[in-house]
Amino acid sequence: MSLTTTQTLERTRRLIDDLRAMPAETSWVEFKENNADGPLVGKLIAALSNAARLADQHFAYLVWGIRDGDHDAVGTSFQPGGVVAELRPEA
């Protein structure tokens, strides 16, 4: 059974809300406002993936648009692959 676009977006929103509710970042969850340094992002993804495996997690998460300290959704100007992807949460 495949999900509709609306279902996929809602599932993604719930996942991000669950990650934001965590008391702090972990070795397998990282929040970034803006970081477009390709080599650094690549290293970070590799580190998160390895950390998730060591922590017996199925996935690691690198979430743009979330402020590190308080996990507020602040949006991002990050453009993966040159595609403009400005996402702001609904208030």
PyMOL commands that set and color helices and strands:
alter all, ss='L'
color gray80, all
select helices_A, chain A and resi 5-20+38-54+80-82
alter helices_A, ss='H'
color red, helices_A
select strands_A, chain A and resi 29-32+61-64
alter strands_A, ss='S'
color yellow, strands_A
deselect
rebuild
show_as cartoon
